[in-house]
Amino acid sequence: MKKIKFIIPLSMLLLLTACSFGESTEEKLSNVLTEIYETEKGYREVQPLLAETELKELTNFQSMMELTQDQQDELSAQVEATATLLEERLALVKKEKESIAKANEKLVDLEAVISDAKEESDKESIRLVEEALKNRYAAHDKLVEQYNSLASLQESLYNMLVDEEANVTSIQEKVAEVNKQNEVVQQSVKEFNDLTTHLNEVKDQAFSTLQNQE
């Protein structure tokens, strides 16, 4: 039997390998988790594209910060290009969120698996998997909200760089806001990854419990 395994190759990735069982509660649970994995396809596809776009945007920003207002034309062009990258990654995050939302809807199928389970220990093990998934998706919602707030601050910063009335002090203050919000986002990423690790643990325990019942 090949074990199902949730992993995080990027910051927020869920990977599941399908299993092959006989007709049992174990198989039903595997089927639901496989459906969740398939529903998260859009989420998985977004990850490398998002990482690539973020890197391009960061590179552009670092280049912009080396320019002066005397280089206004070049600065304006870079700001415009960087703002376009920001729009692109927000579109990717939206696609990611939609994929996760659809996967979250699949959790109702776990209720049927719980109802069909004969042993109370089996029911409880599957409930823990359901709870771990719910917590993971709730953490992702929180992460997206904070990520969008960060993007909004970054957009304001980009606009300030081409605003002739913006002074160095105000730009530095905005940079500080961006950095502070980025720390919040990074903490949310860690929480999401920790919840994925926990999901691995309760999932493994659930299948162990189900196998012991046979």
C-alpha positions in Angstrom: 0.0 0.0 0.0 1.3 3.5 -0.9 0.7 5.9 1.9 -1.1 9.2 1.4 1.3 12.1 2.3 0.7 15.8 2.6 3.8 17.8 1.9 4.9 21.4 1.4 7.3 21.7 -1.5 6.6 25.5 -1.5 5.1 27.7 1.1 1.5 26.4 0.9 1.4 23.2 -1.2 -0.7 20.1 -0.4 0.2 16.9 -2.2 -1.6 13.6 -2.0 -0.8 10.3 -3.6 -3.8 8.1 -4.3 -4.1 4.7 -2.6 -5.7 1.4 -3.6 -7.7 -0.4 -0.9 -10.6 -2.8 -0.8 -14.1 -1.5 -0.1 -13.8 -0.1 3.4 -13.9 3.0 5.5 -10.2 3.3 4.7 -10.9 3.4 1.0 -13.7 5.9 1.4 -11.5 8.3 3.4 -8.8 7.9 0.7 -11.2 8.7 -2.0 -12.4 11.9 -0.3 -8.8 13.0 0.3 -7.9 12.3 -3.3 -10.9 14.4 -4.5 -9.7 17.2 -2.3 -6.3 16.9 -3.8 -7.7 17.1 -7.3 -9.8 20.1 -6.5 -6.7 21.9 -5.3 -5.1 21.6 -8.8 -5.5 25.3 -9.5 -3.8 26.1 -6.1 -0.8 23.9 -7.0 -0.5 25.4 -10.4 -0.4 28.9 -9.0 2.6 28.2 -6.6 5.5 28.3 -9.1 4.0 31.2 -11.1 3.4 33.2 -7.9 7.0 32.6 -6.7 8.3 33.7 -10.1 6.2 36.8 -10.2 7.2 37.8 -6.7 10.8 37.4 -7.5 10.5 39.6 -10.6 8.6 42.3 -8.7 11.2 42.3 -5.9 14.0 42.6 -8.5 12.2 45.6 -10.1 11.7 47.2 -6.7 15.3 47.0 -5.8 16.2 48.5 -9.1 13.7 51.4 -8.6 15.1 52.2 -5.2 18.5 52.9 -6.8 17.0 55.5 -9.1 16.6 59.1 -8.3 13.8 61.6 -9.1 16.1 63.0 -11.8 15.6 59.8 -13.6 11.9 60.3 -13.6 11.1 58.7 -17.0 13.0 55.5 -16.2 11.5 55.5 -12.7 8.0 55.9 -14.0 8.5 53.0 -16.5 9.8 50.7 -13.8 7.0 51.6 -11.4 4.4 50.9 -14.1 6.0 47.5 -14.9 6.2 46.6 -11.2 2.6 47.6 -10.7 1.6 45.3 -13.5 3.5 42.4 -11.8 1.6 43.2 -8.6 -1.7 42.9 -10.5 -0.6 39.6 -12.0 0.3 38.0 -8.7 -3.0 39.3 -7.1 -4.8 37.5 -9.9 -2.9 34.4 -9.2 -3.7 34.6 -5.5 -7.4 35.0 -6.4 -7.2 31.8 -8.4 -5.4 30.1 -5.5 -8.2 31.2 -3.1 -10.9 30.0 -5.4 -9.3 26.6 -5.7 -8.9 26.3 -1.9 -12.6 27.4 -1.4 -13.7 24.6 -3.7 -11.6 22.1 -1.9 -13.1 23.3 1.4 -16.6 22.5 0.0 -15.5 18.9 -0.3 -15.1 18.5 3.4 -18.8 17.8 3.7 -18.1 14.4 2.1 -16.1 13.5 5.2 -19.4 13.6 7.2 -20.7 10.7 5.1 -17.5 8.7 5.8 -17.8 9.4 9.5 -21.5 8.3 9.5 -20.6 5.1 7.7 -17.7 4.2 10.0 -18.7 1.4 12.5 -16.2 1.9 15.2 -16.2 5.0 17.4 -12.4 5.1 17.3 -12.6 5.3 13.5 -15.2 8.1 13.6 -13.0 10.1 16.0 -9.9 9.6 13.9 -11.7 10.9 10.8 -13.2 13.8 12.7 -9.6 14.8 13.6 -8.7 14.8 9.9 -11.8 16.9 9.1 -10.9 19.4 11.9 -7.2 19.6 10.7 -8.4 20.3 7.1 -10.9 23.0 8.3 -8.2 24.7 10.4 -5.8 24.6 7.4 -8.3 26.2 5.1 -9.2 28.8 7.7 -5.5 29.7 8.0 -5.3 30.0 4.3 -8.2 32.5 4.2 -6.4 34.5 6.9 -3.1 34.3 4.9 -4.8 35.6 1.7 -6.4 38.5 3.6 -3.0 39.5 5.0 -1.3 39.0 1.7 -3.7 41.3 0.0 -3.2 43.9 2.7 0.6 43.7 2.0 0.0 44.1 -1.7 -2.1 47.2 -1.1 0.7 48.8 1.0 3.2 47.9 -1.7 1.1 49.5 -4.4 1.0 52.7 -2.3 4.7 52.6 -1.9 5.2 52.3 -5.7 3.0 55.3 -6.3 4.9 57.3 -3.8 8.1 56.7 -5.7 6.8 58.7 -8.7 5.0 61.3 -6.6 7.0 64.5 -6.7 5.4 65.7 -3.4 6.5 62.6 -1.5 9.5 63.2 0.6 12.2 60.7 1.8 10.7 60.5 5.3 7.2 59.5 4.1 8.7 56.9 1.7 10.8 55.5 4.6 7.7 55.3 6.8 5.8 53.5 4.0 8.7 51.0 3.6 8.5 50.4 7.4 4.8 49.6 7.0 5.4 47.2 4.2 8.1 45.4 6.1 5.9 45.1 9.2 3.0 43.7 7.2 5.4 41.3 5.4 6.4 39.9 8.8 2.7 39.3 9.6 2.4 37.5 6.3 5.5 35.4 6.9 4.1 34.4 10.3 0.8 33.3 8.7 2.7 31.2 6.2 4.5 29.5 9.1 1.1 28.9 10.8 -0.3 27.4 7.6 2.7 25.1 7.1 2.5 24.0 10.8 -1.1 23.1 10.3 -0.2 21.1 7.2 2.4 19.2 9.3 -0.3 18.6 11.9 -2.7 17.4 9.1 0.0 14.8 8.1 0.1 13.5 11.6 -3.6 13.1 12.1 -4.0 11.7 8.6 -1.4 9.0 9.3 -2.9 8.2 12.6 -6.4 7.9 11.1 -5.2 5.4 8.5 -3.3 3.5 11.2 -6.5 3.3 13.3 -8.5 2.1 10.3 -6.0 -0.6 9.4 -6.0 -1.9 12.9 -9.7 -2.4 12.8 -9.5 -4.8 9.9 
